[in-house]
Amino acid sequence: MKLDWKHLFNWDVVAVKAPQAVVQNGRVIGYNVVVTYKHHGVDTEFYSTDDERMYTTYVSPQAAAREAYKTHLRNMKKQSERRMRTR
């Protein structure tokens, strides 16, 4: 397997979807945030309602998923600004 060293550490975000509730047996078990990277494909971040650590850092897993979504949007904005400056 040949590694693409030029893009190995390039984690530019191309798209991000808003948090969506994951429902199982009529109960919300967590929230998914789907992130698409330019060179690394699609990644699904899952924020579980059963993870008690979520409640110590954030108000709820939904708030954690929303914060991750906003962070990815900010990163996309920074990347586009960086591209505009280098042109």
C-alpha positions as CSV (number, residue, x, y, z in Angstrom):
1,M,0.0,0.0,0.0
2,K,1.4,3.3,-1.0
3,L,0.8,6.2,1.4
4,D,-0.2,9.6,0.1
5,W,2.2,11.7,2.3
6,K,1.0,14.9,0.8
7,H,-2.5,14.5,2.2
8,L,-1.9,12.2,5.2
9,F,-2.2,15.0,7.7
10,N,-4.7,17.2,5.7
11,W,-8.0,16.9,7.5
12,D,-9.9,19.7,5.6
13,V,-13.6,19.5,6.2
14,V,-15.7,19.5,3.1
15,A,-19.2,19.1,4.6
16,V,-20.8,18.6,7.9
17,K,-24.4,17.6,8.7
18,A,-26.4,18.9,11.6
19,P,-26.8,16.6,14.6
20,Q,-29.5,13.9,14.2
21,A,-31.0,11.9,16.9
22,V,-30.5,8.1,16.8
23,V,-33.6,6.4,17.9
24,Q,-33.7,2.7,18.9
25,N,-36.8,1.0,20.3
26,G,-38.6,4.4,20.5
27,R,-35.8,5.9,22.7
28,V,-33.1,8.4,21.8
29,I,-29.8,6.7,22.4
30,G,-27.6,9.4,21.1
31,Y,-26.8,11.9,18.4
32,N,-24.8,11.6,15.1
33,V,-22.7,14.3,13.4
34,V,-21.6,13.2,10.0
35,V,-18.4,14.9,8.8
36,T,-16.9,14.6,5.3
37,Y,-13.2,15.2,4.9
38,K,-11.5,16.2,1.7
39,H,-8.9,13.4,1.6
40,H,-10.2,10.9,4.3
41,G,-13.8,10.3,3.5
42,V,-16.8,10.3,5.8
43,D,-16.7,10.0,9.5
44,T,-19.7,9.7,11.9
45,E,-19.2,11.1,15.4
46,F,-21.6,9.5,17.9
47,Y,-22.6,11.2,21.2
48,S,-24.3,8.7,23.4
49,T,-26.9,9.5,26.0
50,D,-25.5,6.7,28.2
51,D,-22.1,8.3,28.5
52,E,-22.0,10.0,31.9
53,R,-18.9,12.0,31.0
54,M,-21.0,13.9,28.5
55,Y,-23.0,15.4,31.4
56,T,-20.0,16.6,33.3
57,T,-18.5,18.6,30.4
58,Y,-21.8,19.5,28.5
59,V,-25.4,20.0,29.6
60,S,-26.4,17.0,27.4
61,P,-25.2,14.8,24.6
62,Q,-27.3,16.9,22.3
63,A,-25.4,20.0,23.4
64,A,-22.1,18.2,22.8
65,A,-23.2,17.2,19.3
66,R,-24.3,20.8,18.6
67,E,-21.0,22.1,19.8
68,A,-19.0,19.7,17.6
69,Y,-21.2,20.7,14.6
70,K,-20.4,24.4,15.2
71,T,-16.7,23.6,15.6
72,H,-16.6,21.8,12.3
73,L,-18.4,24.8,10.7
74,R,-15.9,27.2,12.1
75,N,-13.1,25.0,10.8
76,M,-14.6,25.0,7.3
77,K,-14.8,28.8,7.4
78,K,-11.2,29.1,8.5
79,Q,-10.1,26.7,5.7
80,S,-11.9,28.8,3.1
81,E,-10.4,32.0,4.5
82,R,-7.0,30.5,4.4
83,R,-7.5,29.4,0.8
84,M,-8.6,32.9,-0.2
85,R,-5.5,34.5,1.4
86,T,-3.1,32.2,-0.5
87,R,-4.5,33.0,-3.9
